[in-house]
Amino acid sequence: EERDPEEMVNQPGTSLVKYDTPIIVSSSGGGKKGKKGLPPIEKAAMSKNEDFLNSILPPREYTDGGQLWVQYVSPTPATRVDVINLQEDLEEKLVQRQARETGIC
């Protein structure tokens, strides 16, 4: 089930990191968090890579309408176009925050 990002409450701020589509974990908004079952044997290597990625960049969790949502970092490799777009987004954020090109000393 997908939701419009503008309707989400308590969602973490924007990020330059690419995330997958949000997944609903719980309807209660608290208590137990959903856990994945054991992966099929052929996906064990992919699961290890995703576990490593999630340990470096933990998934975002937020609530919306009493439901707990989780958004994992996308394991899909970036394309050349993705990198160019990311560079443009970074430049825009640096201008917005009035970042200096050199340090203060």
N, C-alpha and C positions, 0 to 999 in steps of 0.2 A: 504494500500500500504506500503510495507516494503522497506527499503533502506540498502545498505551495510554501516555499521558504519564507515569504512575507507574513504568513499566518503563524509562524512558529514563535513560541514564547521561551525565554531563557536559553535561546540559542547562542552558542559562542560567537564571538566577533568574526569578521571576515578574515580570510587567510589566503596566502598565495599557494598554499598546499592544495592539491586537487583531491577532493573527496568523492566517494561513491554516493549513490542515492541513499537518503536516510531510510533506516529500517525500524519498524516498530518492534519494541522488545517486550513491553508490558503495558497493560491497561491501567494498572493501579498507580503508576508514577513513583513507586518505591518498592521496598522489599527485595525479593529475588530478582536478579537480572538473568535474562535468557542466556544460556550457554549453548554453544554448538555441540552437536553429537560428534562421535568419532568420524573422521573423514574416510572416504573410500581409499583403498590402498594406492591406486594410481594417482591420487591427488595429495599424497603425503608430502612430497617435495614442495608442492605449491603451498600447502598449509604451513610448512616450516618457514618459507619465505614470507608469507603473510604474517605469521606470528612474530618474526623478527622485525618486520616493518611496523607492526602494531606496538612493539616494545619501544621502538625509537620514537614513533609519532602515535601516541595513544588515540583511540577513536574519540570523537566528540559525542557527549551525551547531553541531552536536554529534554525538557518536558513540554508538552503541548496538549492542552485540554485534558490533563490528568493521565496522559500516556507518555511513556518513556521511549525516546527515540535515540538511535545510535547511528553514527556516520563514521565509517572506516575510511582510512586513507586509501586512495585508489592504487592498486598494484599494477595498473596498466602502464607500460613504458611510455614516456613522453615522445611525441613526434617533433620534428623540426619546427612545425607551425606552433605547437604547444609552447616550445621554448621561446619563440619570438613573441608570442602573446604574453607569456609570463614576464619577459623582459620589459615589455611596454607597460604592464600592470605595475611592476616594481618601480619603474621610472615615474609613473603617475603618483604612486604612494609617496615616493621621496619628495616630489614637488609639493604635494599636499602637506607634508609634515615639515617642509622647509629645511630639509637635510642639507648639510654643507658638504662640499666635495672634498674638503681637507679637514683634518682634526683641529682642535682648539689650541694645540701646542706645536 
